[in-house]
Amino acid sequence: MNSENLPPHDIEAEKAVIGSLLVDSEAIFKITTFLGPEDFSAQENQWLYDACLSLYQRNEAINQITVARELAQRSKLEEVGGAAYLSHLVSIVPTSLHIEYYAQIVSRLATMRRLISAASQISAIGYQADADVDAALGNAEDILFKVRHRQSHWDFVPIQQVLSQYFEETGPAPSGEEEIPHILTNFTAIDDLLGGLQRSDLIVIGARPSSGKTGLALNIARNAAINQKACIALFSLEMSRQDVVRRLLASEANVDCQHVRLGLYTEGEERRIMEASGILSEAAIYVDDSPQLRAIEIRSKARRLDFEHNINLVIVDYLQLIRGETRRDNRVQELSEITRSLKALAREIEAPVLVLSQLSRAIEWRTSHKPQLADLRDSGSIEQDADVVMFISREEMYFSEEEWKKNHDIEIEPYPRGIADILIAKHRNGPIGEAKLRFVPRTAKFEELATELSPTS
């Protein structure tokens, strides 16, 4: 029975759960996926359920005798009421048939108690009156999210259900609805290799400075927003929102970035910029240019935007500028926590998260200058957590045309002016390979080449 002076609880339901386990040892299989010891309001019932779990984990029978022995070894038997209390629990539950019903009551009321606790924690954050309002809101949202996430139970589902979901996602969208099963980059060679950017995937684009990684990310954002009507969340930790808009305008209007930045363009260029502005204004691209964001703030802001507008793609520019939750001497460990957080975000909102990353100088010392997974700066778990890792490689950055001619037969290997190799170095669910695009430095734009992809495995 609940009391007005106590948080929500139901001692009788808790007793019924423990009693059911003492009556039927096999009943524990039905409830372990969603019920934990901390869900019981009475401490003695927490100890009892924890003892049952320990026996279950050791593959031992659960009954009055084994539970009493387990509690005695922990010096808790007398505190829960002794063997007589265990007999009482058995007497009030003649069968384990309804254990799931009782367990759901215990779980539901535990969630209500967590909600009350979360409200107190959020209230405390408010009373602290922290000068960092965004951080305070982020912490409050994270507290509430943990309550909700605790209720998200992952369990087996029949394959028929998975197959139905698959065909629902890959089949034509119902009339009046716009389903986006995956994001297309609109670069044929890349999409053929990856099948588009898949939901819940963490995708890393790595490149040395000035290779065009931001340009490629903005091209992908533009293509998805315009061609697929996708909703994009763009976290720009390096560039201001004004710079982002200028880059998008220059690319869309095919006008030199410098001309757009300085406002020095011809009448024809101005007309194209106005036309580009009209096209881009229809794009659902949301830009957050907060510097030095923490991973928890990115997750909170993305979840909030997803709740309001249903995000289809998150872009973060770039990884090494994200702050860790705590100051660590080991930056590799700090980045490992950040990449795990971003992967968790991708799964939470069921959208691809595209993260840009710097590469180490090791590339410049190698003869081929081809990036490798080990070149990911402060790599830590970047390679491990990412579902896809792609690199941008441009040979023209390392060789002048004269130097190239000395070491290559230009009839067979012409100077790679404007050629960008997109190397798919990791692809968890498909082939790796290489795609070639054309890079136009004056507009920081990538374009298609006639050359098709060349899979390597």
C-alpha positions as CSV (number, residue, x, y, z in Angstrom):
1,M,0.0,0.0,0.0
2,N,1.2,3.5,-0.8
3,S,1.5,6.2,1.8
4,E,1.1,9.9,1.2
5,N,4.2,10.5,3.3
6,L,6.4,8.0,1.4
7,P,7.6,7.7,-2.2
8,P,5.5,5.3,-4.3
9,H,6.1,1.6,-3.3
10,D,4.2,-1.6,-3.1
11,I,5.6,-4.0,-0.4
12,E,3.0,-6.7,-1.2
13,A,4.1,-6.8,-4.9
14,E,7.8,-7.0,-3.8
15,K,7.0,-9.9,-1.5
16,A,5.0,-11.6,-4.3
17,V,8.1,-11.4,-6.6
18,I,10.4,-13.0,-4.0
19,G,7.8,-15.5,-3.0
20,S,7.3,-16.5,-6.6
21,L,11.1,-17.1,-7.0
22,L,11.1,-19.3,-3.9
23,V,8.2,-21.3,-5.3
24,D,9.6,-21.6,-8.8
25,S,13.3,-21.3,-9.4
26,E,12.8,-21.0,-13.2
27,A,10.6,-18.0,-12.9
28,I,13.7,-15.7,-12.6
29,F,14.2,-16.0,-16.3
30,K,11.1,-13.9,-16.9
31,I,12.1,-10.8,-15.0
32,T,15.9,-10.4,-14.9
33,T,16.0,-8.4,-18.1
34,F,14.1,-5.5,-16.5
35,L,14.2,-5.9,-12.8
36,G,17.2,-5.2,-10.5
37,P,17.7,-5.3,-6.7
38,E,17.7,-1.5,-6.7
39,D,14.1,-1.5,-7.9
40,F,12.8,-2.8,-4.5
41,S,12.0,-0.1,-2.0
42,A,12.5,-2.3,1.1
43,Q,16.2,-3.0,1.8
44,E,15.5,-6.6,3.0
45,N,13.7,-7.3,-0.3
46,Q,16.8,-5.9,-2.1
47,W,19.0,-8.3,-0.2
48,L,16.6,-11.2,-0.9
49,Y,16.4,-10.5,-4.7
50,D,20.2,-10.0,-4.9
51,A,20.7,-13.4,-3.2
52,C,18.4,-15.0,-5.8
53,L,20.3,-13.3,-8.6
54,S,23.6,-14.6,-7.2
55,L,22.3,-18.2,-7.1
56,Y,21.0,-17.8,-10.6
57,Q,24.3,-16.6,-11.9
58,R,26.1,-19.6,-10.3
59,N,23.5,-21.8,-11.9
60,E,22.2,-23.0,-8.5
61,A,18.6,-23.7,-7.4
62,I,16.6,-21.0,-5.8
63,N,14.5,-22.1,-2.8
64,Q,14.1,-21.4,0.9
65,I,17.1,-23.4,1.9
66,T,19.6,-22.0,-0.7
67,V,18.5,-18.4,-0.2
68,A,18.7,-18.8,3.5
69,R,22.2,-20.1,3.2
70,E,23.2,-17.3,0.8
71,L,21.9,-14.7,3.2
72,A,23.6,-16.3,6.2
73,Q,26.9,-16.2,4.4
74,R,26.4,-12.5,4.0
75,S,25.3,-12.1,7.6
76,K,21.9,-10.8,6.4
77,L,19.6,-13.7,7.2
78,E,18.5,-12.4,10.6
79,E,18.1,-8.9,9.3
80,V,15.6,-9.9,6.7
81,G,13.5,-11.8,9.3
82,G,15.2,-15.2,9.3
83,A,13.9,-18.5,7.8
84,A,10.4,-17.8,9.2
85,Y,10.2,-14.7,6.9
86,L,11.1,-16.9,3.9
87,S,8.4,-19.4,4.8
88,H,5.9,-16.5,5.1
89,L,6.8,-15.4,1.5
90,V,6.2,-18.9,0.2
91,S,2.8,-19.1,2.0
92,I,1.5,-15.9,0.4
93,V,2.2,-16.9,-3.2
94,P,0.9,-20.3,-4.2
95,T,2.1,-20.1,-7.8
96,S,4.7,-18.1,-9.8
97,L,2.2,-17.7,-12.7
98,H,1.9,-13.9,-12.1
99,I,5.5,-13.0,-11.3
100,E,5.8,-10.8,-14.4
101,Y,2.8,-8.8,-13.4
102,Y,4.1,-8.3,-9.9
103,A,7.6,-7.4,-11.2
104,Q,6.2,-4.8,-13.6
105,I,4.5,-3.1,-10.6
106,V,7.8,-3.1,-8.7
107,S,9.7,-1.7,-11.8
108,R,7.0,1.0,-12.5
109,L,7.0,2.3,-9.0
110,A,10.9,2.3,-8.9
111,T,10.8,4.5,-12.0
112,M,8.4,6.9,-10.2
113,R,10.8,7.1,-7.3
114,R,13.7,7.8,-9.7
115,L,11.6,10.5,-11.2
116,I,11.1,12.1,-7.8
117,S,14.9,11.8,-7.1
118,A,15.6,13.3,-10.6
119,A,13.3,16.2,-9.7
120,S,15.3,16.9,-6.5
121,Q,18.6,16.7,-8.4
122,I,17.4,19.1,-11.1
123,S,16.1,21.4,-8.4
124,A,19.5,21.4,-6.8
125,I,21.1,22.3,-10.1
126,G,18.7,25.3,-10.3
127,Y,19.5,26.4,-6.8
128,Q,23.3,26.3,-7.6
129,A,22.6,29.2,-10.1
130,D,25.6,28.2,-12.2
131,A,26.8,30.9,-14.6
132,D,27.1,28.2,-17.3
133,V,23.4,27.9,-18.2
134,D,23.9,25.5,-21.1
135,A,25.9,23.1,-18.9
136,A,23.2,23.3,-16.2
137,L,20.5,22.5,-18.8
138,G,22.6,19.7,-20.2
139,N,23.1,18.2,-16.8
140,A,19.4,18.4,-16.0
141,E,18.4,16.8,-19.3
142,D,20.9,14.1,-18.8
143,I,19.5,13.3,-15.4
144,L,16.0,13.0,-16.8
145,F,17.3,11.0,-19.8
146,K,18.9,8.4,-17.5
147,V,15.5,7.8,-15.9
148,R,13.9,7.2,-19.3
149,H,16.9,5.2,-20.6
150,R,16.6,2.9,-17.5
151,Q,13.1,2.0,-18.8
152,S,14.4,1.0,-22.3
153,H,14.7,-2.7,-22.0
154,W,16.7,-4.6,-24.7
155,D,15.7,-8.2,-25.2
156,F,15.2,-10.9,-27.7
157,V,12.6,-10.3,-30.5
158,P,11.4,-12.9,-33.0
159,I,13.0,-12.8,-36.4
160,Q,9.6,-12.2,-38.0
161,Q,9.4,-8.9,-36.2
162,V,12.8,-7.9,-37.4
163,L,12.0,-8.9,-40.9
164,S,8.8,-6.8,-40.8
165,Q,10.8,-3.8,-39.5
166,Y,13.3,-4.3,-42.3
167,F,10.8,-4.2,-45.1
168,E,9.0,-1.3,-43.5
169,E,12.2,0.7,-43.4
170,T,13.4,-0.3,-46.9
171,G,10.1,-0.3,-48.7
172,P,8.3,2.7,-50.1
173,A,7.1,5.2,-47.5
174,P,3.4,5.3,-46.7
175,S,1.4,8.0,-48.3
176,G,1.9,11.3,-46.6
177,E,5.0,10.2,-44.7
178,E,8.6,10.9,-45.4
179,E,10.8,8.1,-44.3
180,I,14.6,8.4,-44.7
181,P,16.1,4.9,-44.1
182,H,19.6,6.2,-44.7
183,I,21.4,9.4,-45.7
184,L,22.8,9.6,-49.2
185,T,26.0,11.6,-49.7
186,N,25.0,12.0,-53.4
187,F,28.5,11.0,-54.4
188,T,27.8,7.9,-56.4
189,A,31.2,6.2,-55.7
190,I,30.9,6.7,-51.9
191,D,27.2,5.7,-51.7
192,D,27.9,2.5,-53.8
193,L,30.5,1.5,-51.2
194,L,28.6,2.5,-48.1
195,G,25.0,2.2,-49.2
196,G,24.6,5.7,-47.7
197,L,25.2,6.7,-44.2
198,Q,23.3,4.2,-42.0
199,R,21.2,4.9,-39.0
200,S,23.0,4.5,-35.6
201,D,26.4,4.5,-37.3
202,L,29.3,6.6,-36.1
203,I,31.2,7.8,-39.2
204,V,34.6,9.4,-39.0
205,I,36.1,11.5,-41.8
206,G,39.8,12.1,-41.2
207,A,42.2,14.4,-43.1
208,R,45.1,16.7,-42.7
209,P,44.4,20.4,-42.4
210,S,43.3,22.1,-45.7
211,S,42.4,18.7,-47.3
212,G,38.7,19.7,-47.4
213,K,37.1,17.6,-44.7
214,T,34.8,20.4,-43.6
215,G,33.9,21.1,-47.2
216,L,33.0,17.4,-47.7
217,A,30.9,17.4,-44.6
218,L,29.0,20.5,-45.7
219,N,28.5,19.1,-49.2
220,I,27.0,16.0,-47.6
221,A,24.8,18.1,-45.3
222,R,23.6,20.2,-48.3
223,N,22.9,17.2,-50.5
224,A,20.9,15.4,-47.7
225,A,18.9,18.4,-46.7
226,I,18.1,19.5,-50.3
227,N,17.7,16.2,-52.1
228,Q,16.3,14.1,-49.3
229,K,14.6,16.8,-47.2
230,A,16.7,15.5,-44.3
231,C,17.1,17.3,-41.0
232,I,20.7,18.0,-40.1
233,A,22.2,19.0,-36.8
234,L,25.6,20.6,-37.4
235,F,28.0,21.3,-34.5
236,S,30.6,23.6,-35.7
237,L,33.3,23.9,-33.0
238,E,35.8,25.5,-35.3
239,M,33.9,27.9,-37.6
240,S,31.3,30.4,-36.7
241,R,27.7,30.0,-38.1
242,Q,28.4,33.0,-40.4
243,D,31.5,31.2,-41.9
244,V,29.4,28.0,-42.3
245,V,26.8,29.9,-44.2
246,R,29.4,31.6,-46.4
247,R,30.9,28.2,-47.3
248,L,27.5,26.8,-48.2
249,L,26.7,29.8,-50.3
250,A,30.0,29.7,-52.1
251,S,29.6,26.0,-52.9
252,E,25.9,26.3,-53.9
253,A,26.5,29.5,-56.1
254,N,29.8,28.3,-57.5
255,V,31.4,31.6,-56.3
256,D,34.9,31.9,-54.9
257,C,34.9,31.7,-51.1
258,Q,37.0,34.8,-50.8
259,H,34.6,36.8,-52.9
260,V,31.7,35.7,-50.6
261,R,33.6,36.4,-47.5
262,L,34.7,39.9,-48.5
263,G,31.6,40.7,-50.4
264,L,33.6,41.4,-53.6
265,Y,31.6,39.7,-56.3
266,T,30.3,40.6,-59.7
267,E,26.7,41.3,-60.7
268,G,26.4,37.7,-62.1
269,E,27.9,36.2,-58.9
270,E,25.6,38.2,-56.8
271,R,22.6,36.9,-58.7
272,R,23.8,33.3,-58.3
273,I,24.4,34.0,-54.5
274,M,20.8,35.2,-54.2
275,E,19.5,32.1,-56.0
276,A,21.6,29.9,-53.8
277,S,20.3,31.7,-50.7
278,G,16.8,30.8,-51.8
279,I,17.6,27.2,-52.2
280,L,19.5,26.9,-48.9
281,S,16.8,28.7,-47.0
282,E,14.6,25.7,-47.6
283,A,17.2,23.3,-46.1
284,A,16.6,22.0,-42.5
285,I,20.2,22.5,-41.4
286,Y,20.5,23.6,-37.8
287,V,23.9,25.1,-36.8
288,D,25.3,25.2,-33.3
289,D,28.7,27.1,-33.3
290,S,29.3,26.9,-29.5
291,P,33.1,26.6,-29.0
292,Q,34.5,24.0,-26.7
293,L,31.4,21.9,-26.3
294,R,31.5,18.9,-24.0
295,A,30.2,15.5,-25.2
296,I,27.3,15.6,-22.7
297,E,26.2,19.0,-24.2
298,I,26.3,17.6,-27.7
299,R,24.2,14.7,-26.7
300,S,21.7,16.8,-24.8
301,K,21.3,19.4,-27.6
302,A,21.0,16.7,-30.3
303,R,18.4,14.8,-28.3
304,R,16.4,18.0,-27.8
305,L,16.5,18.9,-31.5
306,D,15.6,15.3,-32.4
307,F,12.6,15.5,-30.1
308,E,11.5,18.7,-31.8
309,H,12.4,18.0,-35.4
310,N,13.4,14.3,-35.8
311,I,17.1,14.5,-36.8
312,N,18.3,12.4,-39.7
313,L,22.1,13.3,-39.5
314,V,24.4,14.8,-36.9
315,I,27.7,16.4,-38.0
316,V,30.5,17.3,-35.6
317,D,33.4,19.5,-36.8
318,Y,35.7,18.4,-35.3
319,L,36.5,15.7,-32.7
320,Q,39.7,17.0,-31.2
321,L,37.9,20.3,-30.2
322,I,35.3,18.5,-28.0
323,R,36.0,18.9,-24.3
324,G,36.0,15.9,-22.0
325,E,33.8,15.7,-19.0
326,T,36.8,15.8,-16.6
327,R,40.3,17.1,-17.1
328,R,42.6,14.2,-17.7
329,D,46.3,14.0,-18.2
330,N,45.7,11.3,-20.8
331,R,44.0,12.9,-23.9
332,V,43.8,9.5,-25.6
333,Q,41.6,8.2,-22.7
334,E,39.6,11.4,-22.8
335,L,38.9,11.1,-26.5
336,S,37.9,7.5,-26.0
337,E,35.2,8.5,-23.7
338,I,34.0,11.1,-26.2
339,T,33.8,8.7,-29.1
340,R,31.9,6.2,-27.0
341,S,29.5,9.0,-26.1
342,L,29.0,10.0,-29.8
343,K,28.4,6.3,-30.7
344,A,25.8,6.1,-27.9
345,L,24.1,9.3,-29.3
346,A,23.9,7.7,-32.8
347,R,22.1,4.7,-31.2
348,E,19.8,6.9,-29.0
349,I,18.5,9.0,-31.9
350,E,18.8,6.3,-34.5
351,A,20.6,8.6,-36.9
352,P,24.2,8.6,-38.3
353,V,26.7,10.7,-36.5
354,L,29.4,12.1,-38.8
355,V,32.5,13.3,-37.0
356,L,35.5,15.0,-38.5
357,S,38.9,14.2,-37.1
358,Q,42.4,15.5,-37.5
359,L,45.2,13.2,-38.6
360,S,48.8,13.1,-37.3
361,R,51.8,14.3,-39.2
362,A,53.0,10.8,-39.8
363,I,51.3,11.0,-43.3
364,E,53.8,13.6,-44.4
365,W,56.8,11.4,-43.6
366,R,55.6,8.5,-45.6
367,T,56.4,8.2,-49.3
368,S,52.8,7.4,-50.3
369,H,51.1,10.0,-48.1
370,K,48.1,7.7,-47.9
371,P,46.3,8.0,-44.5
372,Q,46.1,4.9,-42.3
373,L,43.8,4.1,-39.3
374,A,46.8,4.6,-37.0
375,D,47.0,8.2,-38.2
376,L,43.8,9.2,-36.4
377,R,45.2,11.8,-34.0
378,D,45.1,10.7,-30.3
379,S,43.3,7.7,-31.8
380,G,42.4,5.9,-28.6
381,S,39.1,4.1,-29.4
382,I,38.2,6.2,-32.5
383,E,39.0,3.3,-34.8
384,Q,37.2,0.8,-32.5
385,D,34.0,2.8,-31.9
386,A,33.6,4.0,-35.5
387,D,31.4,2.0,-37.9
388,V,32.9,3.7,-40.9
389,V,36.3,5.5,-41.2
390,M,37.0,7.4,-44.4
391,F,40.0,9.5,-45.3
392,I,40.6,12.3,-47.7
393,S,43.9,12.1,-49.6
394,R,45.1,14.7,-52.1
395,E,48.5,14.0,-53.7
396,E,48.7,17.6,-55.1
397,M,49.2,18.8,-51.5
398,Y,52.6,17.1,-51.3
399,F,54.0,17.3,-54.9
400,S,54.3,20.2,-57.3
401,E,53.6,19.5,-60.9
402,E,57.3,19.6,-61.6
403,E,58.2,17.2,-58.8
404,W,55.4,14.8,-60.1
405,K,56.8,14.8,-63.6
406,K,60.2,13.7,-62.3
407,N,58.8,10.5,-60.7
408,H,55.8,9.6,-62.9
409,D,55.1,9.0,-66.5
410,I,52.5,11.8,-67.0
411,E,51.0,9.9,-70.0
412,I,50.1,7.1,-67.7
413,E,49.8,8.9,-64.4
414,P,48.8,12.6,-65.1
415,Y,49.3,15.1,-62.3
416,P,46.4,14.7,-59.9
417,R,45.3,18.3,-59.9
418,G,42.0,18.7,-58.0
419,I,41.8,14.9,-57.5
420,A,40.7,13.8,-54.0
421,D,41.0,10.1,-53.1
422,I,38.3,9.1,-50.6
423,L,39.6,6.1,-48.8
424,I,37.1,3.9,-46.9
425,A,39.6,2.4,-44.4
426,K,37.0,0.8,-42.2
427,H,33.5,-0.4,-42.9
428,R,32.0,-2.5,-40.2
429,N,29.1,-3.8,-42.3
430,G,30.5,-3.7,-45.8
431,P,33.5,-3.5,-48.1
432,I,36.3,-1.1,-47.8
433,G,37.6,0.7,-50.9
434,E,38.5,3.9,-52.7
435,A,36.5,6.5,-54.4
436,K,37.7,9.5,-56.4
437,L,36.1,13.0,-56.4
438,R,37.1,16.3,-57.8
439,F,37.9,19.0,-55.2
440,V,37.5,22.7,-56.2
441,P,39.6,24.8,-53.8
442,R,38.1,28.2,-54.7
443,T,34.6,27.0,-53.6
444,A,35.7,24.3,-51.2
445,K,33.4,22.0,-53.0
446,F,33.6,18.3,-54.0
447,E,32.2,17.1,-57.3
448,E,31.7,13.8,-59.0
449,L,34.3,12.2,-61.3
450,A,33.6,9.8,-64.1
451,T,35.9,7.3,-62.3
452,E,33.9,4.7,-60.4
453,L,34.7,3.1,-57.1
454,S,37.5,0.5,-56.7
455,P,36.7,-1.9,-53.9
456,T,39.6,-3.5,-52.2
457,S,37.8,-6.1,-50.2
